Amino acid sequence: MPLLRSLLFCCLLLTLGGCSVLDWYKGGQADEPVVGEKAAAGQPVLVPIAAQASADLQIVWGADVDQRRPLSPYSFAQPVQAGDLIVVAGQDAYAHIYNMQGSELRRVGLLAAGESGGLAMSADLVVLSDVQGVLYGIDPRQGSIQWQWDMPSTMLGHPVRAGDDILLQTADNSIYRISAKGEKVWSFSGTRAGLSMNVGPSPLVAGDVCYVVMTNGDAVALRSDNGDLLWRRQLLLDSDAVVLSELKTPVADPVLLGDVLIASIYQGNLIGISARDGQQLWQRGMSLKSAPVVQAGRLFTASGDSVLEIDPASGATLWKRKLNAGELVGPALAQGRLYAADDRGGVFTISLDGRVIGEAHLPGRIDHAPLPVPGGVLLRNNLGGLYLVQ
């Protein structure tokens, strides 16, 4: 048995080096997208074969980001809004820049494929990375790279803003503060984890403190100006796993509601922690792939096939809406309603009191929460499609 366990562990490490646990799912996908008529800017527009929408939820436009062929690697990079532009990295090693009508305006060449999210520091500076661990500062209006910085490891989440600087978390559980000119300000090194996924959490900045949930289960609070450790708490009693169904790891960003820091463990728990000293306040057995949403003191989340409102003080369920859905991501708040999506390509809108308002269906699967933008939400599927839904 020890030998078998070691062999399984090695096989998983080799496999996860090129894909994530999310890549193993092959069922429930609609037909491949096809390219339809040309857009105004001369770029092809995606025509989703199996896309359907209700009267209350419409697919405004879709774009095939990197013109992939069947059996191409799945997409994990997420779009970012920069003023009136949308920037998203592709598997073709380009950062693609769209207007809000879905027409591609220009591309910026990267050294490798992009798999992370981005951060808009301004309309003229978007920060994103590639799979080789290079961080880029891109001017989306000029279509140029302003600077680049080599990270010791890849970034699985997205950069976040810390004053005029950038805070990022890498796959080896290190935290870096980088200036808007691409210069390192400080770093903090955590403990490396074992198995991991191709998605991961990002830091949370609240004033002069930043909170980080690492893939080994450590939650830490750091001074945002110099990276000094304020407190640390371990959230996982056992993170050792040799099969994917037993893997417990944070993949969602932490959120802050008052003095309660809320951390999410995939295939584990939703945990409320005191933001002042790291003491655990409550926990619930839930599995989250994306961060909960805070709105006017209320906390909304998606676990499994259900959307819930949670009492942030106790962790109790205030209401729960079970959907005819797969594993959900989200919710996101836009236009006064909640948007969630699932690994079957379903998109759902739910009122703040738990009523289902509408739904749509896209090709492929959706593994990241919808991104609120003017006019609706952006969704990226695993087949390279980018959609605006409202």
Secondary structure per residue as TSV (DSSP state, phi and psi in degrees):
chain	resnum	aa	ss	phi	psi
A	1	M	-	360.0	-43.0
A	2	P	H	-57.9	-39.1
A	3	L	H	-66.4	-43.5
A	4	L	H	-61.6	-42.6
A	5	R	H	-60.6	-40.9
A	6	S	H	-66.0	-41.4
A	7	L	H	-63.7	-42.4
A	8	L	H	-61.5	-43.0
A	9	F	H	-61.6	-43.6
A	10	C	H	-65.2	-41.7
A	11	C	H	-62.5	-40.6
A	12	L	H	-65.4	-39.8
A	13	L	H	-62.7	-42.2
A	14	L	H	-66.2	-40.1
A	15	T	H	-69.0	-45.0
A	16	L	H	-71.9	-14.8
A	17	G	T	-64.4	-26.9
A	18	G	T	-110.1	-9.8
A	19	C	-	-153.9	177.3
A	20	S	-	-116.1	174.2
A	21	V	G	-59.0	-26.7
A	22	L	G	-70.7	-25.3
A	23	D	G	-71.5	-17.3
A	24	W	G	-74.3	-19.9
A	25	Y	-	-77.2	124.6
A	26	K	-	-117.9	-12.3
A	27	G	S	-90.8	172.4
A	28	G	S	73.7	13.2
A	29	Q	-	-94.9	143.7
A	30	A	-	-79.8	-177.4
A	31	D	-	-62.0	158.5
A	32	E	-	-64.1	145.9
A	33	P	-	-70.4	153.6
A	34	V	E	-123.2	157.0
A	35	V	E	-88.4	130.4
A	36	G	E	-106.7	-142.0
A	37	E	E	-68.0	160.0
A	38	K	E	-75.0	142.8
A	39	A	-	-79.3	175.2
A	40	A	T	-60.8	-33.9
A	41	A	T	-85.7	5.7
A	42	G	S	89.0	8.8
A	43	Q	-	-106.3	147.9
A	44	P	E	-69.0	145.2
A	45	V	E	-107.4	138.9
A	46	L	E	-75.7	130.3
A	47	V	E	-109.2	101.4
A	48	P	-	-72.9	117.0
A	49	I	T	-58.5	-48.9
A	50	A	T	-100.4	14.1
A	51	A	-	-71.7	134.3
A	52	Q	E	-138.9	149.3
A	53	A	E	-140.3	152.2
A	54	S	-	-86.0	176.5
A	55	A	T	-65.3	-21.8
A	56	D	T	-99.7	-1.3
A	57	L	-	-143.9	118.9
A	58	Q	-	-121.1	143.0
A	59	I	E	-89.0	107.3
A	60	V	E	-75.0	-47.8
A	61	W	E	-158.0	162.7
A	62	G	E	-140.7	147.1
A	63	A	E	-135.1	138.7
A	64	D	E	-87.9	104.6
A	65	V	S	-61.9	-51.5
A	66	D	S	-126.0	20.9
A	67	Q	-	51.4	46.2
A	68	R	-	-72.9	158.8
A	69	R	-	-101.6	165.4
A	70	P	T	-55.0	143.6
A	71	L	T	72.2	12.1
A	72	S	-	-69.3	158.5
A	73	P	-	-58.8	147.1
A	74	Y	-	-68.2	159.9
A	75	S	-	-101.0	137.5
A	76	F	-	-126.8	-11.3
A	77	A	-	-66.3	142.2
A	78	Q	-	-113.8	148.1
A	79	P	-	-74.3	159.5
A	80	V	E	-136.4	141.1
A	81	Q	E	-92.0	130.9
A	82	A	E	-127.2	93.8
A	83	G	T	65.2	-121.8
A	84	D	T	-98.9	20.9
A	85	L	E	-121.0	158.0
A	86	I	E	-121.0	131.4
A	87	V	E	-122.3	131.1
A	88	V	E	-147.0	138.0
A	89	A	E	-85.2	151.6
A	90	G	-	-122.1	168.9
A	91	Q	T	-69.5	-12.2
A	92	D	T	-87.9	12.1
A	93	A	S	64.8	37.6
A	94	Y	E	-129.9	147.1
A	95	A	E	-92.0	119.7
A	96	H	E	-97.0	135.5
A	97	I	E	-119.3	121.4
A	98	Y	E	-118.0	156.6
A	99	N	E	-86.8	176.9
A	100	M	T	-74.1	-6.0
A	101	Q	T	-94.6	2.2
A	102	G	S	89.1	9.2
A	103	S	-	-92.7	132.1
A	104	E	E	-76.2	129.1
A	105	L	E	-97.4	-41.0
A	106	R	E	-164.8	170.8
A	107	R	E	-132.6	152.2
A	108	V	E	-124.3	124.8
A	109	G	E	-72.9	133.1
A	110	L	-	-109.6	171.4
A	111	L	S	-79.2	-22.2
A	112	A	S	-156.0	175.7
A	113	A	-	-61.6	151.5
A	114	G	-	-102.1	136.6
A	115	E	-	-130.8	-1.4
A	116	S	S	-105.1	176.0
A	117	G	-	-85.3	179.6
A	118	G	-	-128.5	175.7
A	119	L	E	-138.0	128.2
A	120	A	E	-93.9	106.7
A	121	M	E	-74.5	-31.1
A	122	S	E	-162.5	-179.7
A	123	A	T	-67.0	-16.4
A	124	D	T	-110.7	5.2
A	125	L	E	-145.9	113.8
A	126	V	E	-117.3	133.1
A	127	V	E	-109.7	127.4
A	128	L	E	-151.0	176.4
A	129	S	E	-138.2	170.9
A	130	D	-	-118.5	177.4
A	131	V	T	-73.5	-11.6
A	132	Q	T	-88.1	1.5
A	133	G	S	86.1	23.9
A	134	V	E	-98.5	128.4
A	135	L	E	-98.2	132.8
A	136	Y	E	-118.5	141.3
A	137	G	E	-105.6	112.8
A	138	I	E	-114.6	137.7
A	139	D	E	-94.9	104.4
A	140	P	T	-71.0	-21.0
A	141	R	T	-79.7	-35.3
A	142	Q	T	-90.2	-17.7
A	143	G	T	70.1	40.0
A	144	S	E	-133.8	157.1
A	145	I	E	-92.1	121.0
A	146	Q	E	-82.2	-37.4
A	147	W	E	-162.5	164.4
A	148	Q	E	-145.1	150.8
A	149	W	E	-139.3	131.2
A	150	D	E	-84.0	116.4
A	151	M	-	-85.0	147.8
A	152	P	S	-67.0	-17.8
A	153	S	S	-147.3	170.3
A	154	T	-	-77.3	161.5
A	155	M	B	-106.8	128.1
A	156	L	S	-98.5	-20.6
A	157	G	S	-101.8	-121.9
A	158	H	-	-147.8	153.6
A	159	P	-	-68.9	155.3
A	160	V	E	-128.9	158.8
A	161	R	E	-86.3	137.8
A	162	A	E	-132.1	91.3
A	163	G	T	64.9	-124.2
A	164	D	T	-93.7	5.4
A	165	D	E	-111.1	-175.2
A	166	I	E	-125.0	134.0
A	167	L	E	-115.3	133.3
A	168	L	E	-141.6	153.2
A	169	Q	E	-121.0	127.3
A	170	T	B	-103.0	169.0
A	171	A	T	-65.2	-20.3
A	172	D	T	-90.9	17.4
A	173	N	S	64.1	38.2
A	174	S	E	-107.3	148.8
A	175	I	E	-117.9	135.6
A	176	Y	E	-130.4	138.6
A	177	R	E	-106.9	123.8
A	178	I	E	-121.3	140.0
A	179	S	-	-73.6	165.0
A	180	A	T	-68.3	-5.5
A	181	K	T	-102.4	7.1
A	182	G	S	82.7	28.6
A	183	E	-	-112.8	136.1
A	184	K	E	-69.3	133.1
A	185	V	E	-101.3	-51.2
A	186	W	E	-157.8	168.3
A	187	S	E	-143.2	157.0
A	188	F	E	-137.1	130.8
A	189	S	E	-107.4	124.5
A	190	G	-	-98.7	-172.1
A	191	T	-	-87.2	133.1
A	192	R	-	-65.1	148.5
A	193	A	-	-100.1	174.2
A	194	G	S	-87.2	-109.0
A	195	L	S	-64.7	146.5
A	196	S	-	-148.6	171.0
A	197	M	-	-108.6	173.3
A	198	N	S	-84.5	9.9
A	199	V	-	-128.5	152.0
A	200	G	-	-157.6	169.2
A	201	P	-	-76.6	163.1
A	202	S	-	-122.2	159.3
A	203	P	-	-67.6	163.1
A	204	L	E	-123.0	125.6
A	205	V	E	-106.0	126.7
A	206	A	E	-133.6	95.6
A	207	G	T	66.1	-124.1
A	208	D	T	-94.4	14.2
A	209	V	E	-125.8	141.1
A	210	C	E	-120.8	140.2
A	211	Y	E	-112.2	137.1
A	212	V	E	-135.1	132.1
A	213	V	E	-110.2	116.7
A	214	M	-	-93.4	160.6
A	215	T	T	-70.9	-12.3
A	216	N	T	-87.5	0.9
A	217	G	S	97.6	-2.8
A	218	D	E	-76.5	130.9
A	219	A	E	-105.7	128.6
A	220	V	E	-131.7	150.8
A	221	A	E	-115.6	129.8
A	222	L	E	-125.0	150.8
A	223	R	E	-69.1	127.3
A	224	S	T	-73.8	-19.4
A	225	D	T	-81.8	-30.3
A	226	N	T	-135.4	-2.8
A	227	G	-	82.1	8.5
A	228	D	-	-65.4	141.1
A	229	L	E	-76.7	128.0
A	230	L	E	-97.9	-44.7
A	231	W	E	-158.9	162.3
A	232	R	E	-141.0	140.1
A	233	R	E	-141.2	135.0
A	234	Q	E	-89.1	126.6
A	235	L	-	-100.0	-15.1
A	236	L	-	-113.8	119.1
A	237	L	S	-72.3	-32.7
A	238	D	-	-144.5	109.9
A	239	S	-	-106.3	7.2
A	240	D	-	-77.8	124.2
A	241	A	-	-147.8	139.3
A	242	V	S	-117.4	-5.0
A	243	V	S	-126.4	148.8
A	244	L	G	-64.5	-32.2
A	245	S	G	-68.8	-15.3
A	246	E	G	-101.8	-2.2
A	247	L	-	-71.0	119.7
A	248	K	-	-114.6	119.3
A	249	T	B	-157.2	147.7
A	250	P	-	-72.6	130.5
A	251	V	-	-125.9	-12.5
A	252	A	S	-100.1	149.5
A	253	D	-	-68.3	145.1
A	254	P	-	-70.9	156.1
A	255	V	E	-130.5	157.9
A	256	L	E	-122.5	128.8
A	257	L	E	-131.2	102.8
A	258	G	T	67.0	-124.4
A	259	D	T	-98.8	12.8
A	260	V	E	-108.0	119.3
A	261	L	E	-91.6	128.1
A	262	I	E	-112.9	118.5
A	263	A	E	-112.4	146.5
A	264	S	E	-121.4	132.2
A	265	I	-	-113.4	119.1
A	266	Y	B	-64.1	132.2
A	267	Q	T	57.4	31.5
A	268	G	E	-141.2	-110.6
A	269	N	E	-134.8	157.5
A	270	L	E	-98.8	125.1
A	271	I	E	-127.0	130.4
A	272	G	E	-98.3	127.8
A	273	I	E	-126.8	144.5
A	274	S	E	-68.0	123.6
A	275	A	T	-70.0	-17.4
A	276	R	T	-81.8	-39.4
A	277	D	T	-135.4	-0.5
A	278	G	-	83.3	6.7
A	279	Q	-	-71.3	137.8
A	280	Q	E	-74.7	132.4
A	281	L	E	-101.0	-39.4
A	282	W	E	-164.3	166.0
A	283	Q	E	-152.5	152.5
A	284	R	E	-135.2	142.4
A	285	G	E	-73.9	96.2
A	286	M	E	-144.0	154.9
A	287	S	-	-120.4	112.0
A	288	L	-	-116.0	134.3
A	289	K	S	-100.0	-13.9
A	290	S	S	-144.0	163.5
A	291	A	-	-68.8	145.0
A	292	P	-	-63.6	164.6
A	293	V	E	-111.9	132.7
A	294	V	E	-106.4	128.6
A	295	Q	E	-145.2	113.6
A	296	A	T	52.0	45.9
A	297	G	T	80.2	1.5
A	298	R	E	-103.4	152.7
A	299	L	E	-125.7	120.1
A	300	F	E	-118.6	144.1
A	301	T	E	-150.4	168.3
A	302	A	E	-129.2	125.8
A	303	S	E	-133.6	126.0
A	304	G	T	62.0	-122.3
A	305	D	T	-107.5	22.6
A	306	S	E	-128.9	148.4
A	307	V	E	-107.8	136.1
A	308	L	E	-134.6	155.4
A	309	E	E	-107.6	130.7
A	310	I	E	-115.2	139.8
A	311	D	-	-73.6	114.0
A	312	P	T	-66.2	-21.3
A	313	A	T	-78.6	-33.7
A	314	S	T	-121.7	-17.3
A	315	G	-	83.7	3.4
A	316	A	-	-73.2	151.6
A	317	T	E	-80.1	127.2
A	318	L	E	-92.0	-40.3
A	319	W	E	-154.8	158.7
A	320	K	E	-141.9	130.9
A	321	R	E	-120.2	111.5
A	322	K	E	-83.7	130.8
A	323	L	-	-108.9	157.2
A	324	N	S	-81.1	76.4
A	325	A	-	-145.7	169.2
A	326	G	S	-87.1	-146.9
A	327	E	S	-76.7	120.7
A	328	L	E	-85.7	151.9
A	329	V	E	-122.8	154.0
A	330	G	E	106.9	-159.3
A	331	P	E	-83.0	167.0
A	332	A	E	-120.6	149.3
A	333	L	E	-103.6	122.4
A	334	A	E	-152.0	136.7
A	335	Q	T	57.1	34.4
A	336	G	T	74.0	15.5
A	337	R	E	-139.6	166.6
A	338	L	E	-97.1	138.6
A	339	Y	E	-117.4	132.5
A	340	A	E	-134.5	159.0
A	341	A	E	-140.6	168.5
A	342	D	E	-138.4	177.9
A	343	D	T	-81.4	10.9
A	344	R	T	-111.2	5.9
A	345	G	S	88.5	6.8
A	346	G	E	-77.7	143.2
A	347	V	E	-126.5	132.8
A	348	F	E	-131.4	145.5
A	349	T	E	-116.7	137.0
A	350	I	E	-133.8	138.3
A	351	S	-	-71.8	167.1
A	352	L	T	-72.4	-5.6
A	353	D	T	-109.4	12.4
A	354	G	S	96.2	9.7
A	355	R	-	-86.9	134.4
A	356	V	E	-76.9	124.6
A	357	I	E	-98.6	-42.3
A	358	G	E	-167.1	172.0
A	359	E	E	-154.0	160.6
A	360	A	E	-142.5	164.9
A	361	H	E	-133.5	126.8
A	362	L	-	-110.6	160.6
A	363	P	S	-64.7	156.6
A	364	G	S	70.9	-153.0
A	365	R	-	-127.3	159.0
A	366	I	B	-122.1	124.1
A	367	D	-	-116.7	1.4
A	368	H	S	-129.9	151.7
A	369	A	-	-61.9	149.2
A	370	P	-	-58.0	149.8
A	371	L	E	-107.1	113.8
A	372	P	E	-66.0	132.6
A	373	V	E	-140.8	165.3
A	374	P	T	-56.0	126.9
A	375	G	T	94.6	1.7
A	376	G	E	147.3	-142.3
A	377	V	E	-134.0	147.5
A	378	L	E	-95.2	140.6
A	379	L	E	-132.8	139.3
A	380	R	E	-117.7	126.7
A	381	N	B	-98.9	174.3
A	382	N	T	-74.3	-9.8
A	383	L	T	-93.6	4.8
A	384	G	S	95.6	3.5
A	385	G	E	-81.2	144.5
A	386	L	E	-123.8	126.9
A	387	Y	E	-129.5	145.0
A	388	L	E	-106.5	122.8
A	389	V	E	-122.8	138.9
A	390	Q	-	-141.5	360.0
